[in-house]
Amino acid sequence: MSIAAALSQGAEEGPVGGAPAAAATKPARSGAYLMLLPGLAYLVVFFVLPVFSLLATSLYVPAPGGDIGQFVPAFHWQNYVTSLQEFWPQTVRSFVFALIATIAALVIGYPIAYVIAVRARGRTFLQGMLLVLLVAPFFTSFILRTIAWRQILADDSFVVHAMKWLHLLPSDGRLTATAFAVVAGLTYNFLPFMALPIYASLERMDSRLLEAGGDLYANGPTTFWRVTLPLSMPGVVSGTLLTFIPASGDYVNAVLLGNPTSTAMVGQIIDSRFFVVNDYPTASVLSVVLMVAILILVGLYVRRAGTEDLL
Amino acid sequence: MGVTTNGSETGADLELIRVTKDFGTFTAVDDLTLTIPSGSFFALLGPSGCGKTTTLRMVAGLERPSAGQIRIGGKDITATKAYQRPVNTVFQSYALFPHLTVLENVAFGLRRSGAKDALAKAGNGLDLVELRHLADRKPSQLSGGQQQRVALARALVNNPAVLLLDEPLGALDLKLRRQMQVELKRIQTEVGLTFVHVTHDQEEAMTMADTVAVMNAGRVEQMGPPAELYELPRTAFVANFLGQSNLLAGTVVEQGEVLGVDVAGTRIQVPAARAVSHAGSVLVGVRPEKVMILTERDPLPPGCNVLGPGTVVDVSFSGVSTQYQVMLPGLGTFGVFVQNLVGGATVAWGDTVRLAWQAGFTFGLDGGDDVSSGALELDGVA
């Protein structure tokens, strides 16, 4: 009897199973569950409990007569109303910035992935070099790279000079501390997370399918639209998720490249509510809202993109 | 007829004029000139690396010739792209689109060429290969044979001027391959399109094609109807690659209607019309099934070439026939196929026998040919 058959038999018969095979597999199965315990314990302590704590904190009220930062447990759901009334622009802005950055990263990242996976196919050295270049930024810290972008976008930088010369920017315009800078930073920082999954799915694609497209009267663009793009959709879906989710919660780019008023993102508010003002309930409310909104948006997106339908 | 036309140039000859394809220093196709008449079932047969697939890919527009011209119906298509050519291919790997259903795969070309009722026509195409009931499946849910038929339908529905088949049956098991050979031939007769079939399987080529071109090292060695190629090979490569042959080196000692060739002291008669060269050193050949085995007591039949005596060194019984290997001193081993008419082997291992065949079955090749060229690719009994 094969191991798989023995296992399934064991599963059907359960603990009362009289067959020797079922009895033999029982210790192995409980052993497998035992091995899950450390991971489960870790998740309970560092994920499940903090989430409960976060939900609870979001409903706390200030301690009567207490100091700043002193709160008592309560069920004050009005926290959600007041917090959102105050901070809805930052919350909405976060998603708008994340969406623009995701689209920009897709537009920039897809051709990069395509060149590495399809055009450089068969040229192993070139492919390897391009991949190294793509992931090279990871060798430096995220913060350092973002600080470097302040120099790149500074008022006397070549980028600004060039854009003024091309009349893309008015002569008194600037990039520092603008929404453009924040979105550009987000796009840059999450670009590899977009390009790599797309690369992975294009790499798997059989290039003979492209020949078949040409053979069946589809020109280059049509073959791309009808064959290449649909086949790379799993990569596009994971790339957009890997970009959109962290970008909507990001505050490093907003803090370092933006200004505190017109480009503030919700991550920045959570950070300042928590660490500067010690307003824990508001910080928790915004965290919960961010989390739930991402879950809903991602759920709708994945359902619509229907990954299981793509391959 | 299950396929409706979409107005492409059915009934156009395919011409290759002095086509050459170099890959770096390697010449895959060497100055090839071919005319494939419209409506024919044409096979390009040869061992791997002989340039047959490259030839096909140049016709499809997937490779660009280094020199020469390709024409369909007199129109030069050499410079056009694959998607502009009235040609469709059944790929060796099938290359079905994994993200589309079977029906959408078949409709792909029809939609691109803007055919009306693409789905209805695709459905008819599926009828032709008897797979309509699987229209909504994905290719990954089909067996190899079914995928092969979808690939065929996908190419056929476009009613191309030329349908190219690149070793389409290579991935199928033997039984399914035989079945598909018959089916392909039926479909070709039914739709009347020009089929160009690339294969390394000589039996497949002979079973299906009206005309076979045997390719070797980028050139066509010989071209003609299968029976003609088999009965009268013009090079040692063809004699060995298409079926099996017994080839012996000799010298022409007598000219005339019938050449007299001296083979290690024995006079062999070759009709001059069946000989490539008529003087000097030549190769004489005969197919194994034309040879009779004679024991000491048998009388010599008239009009025959006779060799021997020799010793039977191998007997393999294969049901329909028995294959003998006879060792002829000074000449080497001779293969003989005997139809199993009387039941069981007629002679046994170690017997001393003579070999005879009607002189008219002998063919003569150029003495410069390599006796063993093309023989390595033999896969089993012809």
Contacts between the chains, C-beta under 8 A, distances in Angstrom:
chain1	res1	chain2	res2	distance
A	206	B	93	7.3
A	206	B	95	6.9
A	208	B	91	6.1
A	208	B	93	5.6
A	208	B	95	4.5
A	209	B	95	5.4
A	209	B	97	6.2
A	209	B	98	7.9
A	211	B	62	5.4
A	211	B	82	7.3
A	211	B	91	7.4
A	211	B	95	6.8
A	212	B	89	7.6
A	212	B	91	6.2
A	212	B	95	3.9
A	212	B	96	7.8
A	212	B	97	7.2
A	213	B	83	7.9
A	213	B	108	7.8
A	214	B	61	7.1
A	214	B	62	7.1
A	214	B	81	7.0
A	214	B	82	3.8
A	214	B	83	5.0
A	215	B	60	5.9
A	215	B	61	7.8
A	215	B	62	7.3
A	215	B	82	5.5
A	215	B	83	7.6
A	215	B	87	7.5
A	215	B	88	6.0
A	215	B	89	4.8
A	215	B	91	7.9
A	215	B	109	8.0
A	215	B	155	7.9
A	216	B	83	7.7
A	216	B	88	6.8
A	216	B	108	4.9
A	216	B	109	3.7
A	216	B	112	6.0
A	216	B	154	7.1
A	216	B	158	7.2
A	217	B	83	4.9
A	217	B	109	5.4
A	217	B	112	3.9
A	217	B	113	4.9
A	217	B	158	7.4
A	218	B	83	5.8
A	218	B	108	7.5
A	218	B	112	4.9
A	219	B	81	7.3
A	219	B	83	5.0
A	222	B	83	7.9
A	222	B	112	6.4
A	223	B	83	8.0
A	226	B	108	7.4
A	227	B	97	6.2
A	230	B	99	4.6
A	231	B	98	7.1
A	231	B	99	5.8
A	233	B	99	8.0
A	310	B	99	6.0
A	311	B	98	6.2
A	311	B	99	6.2
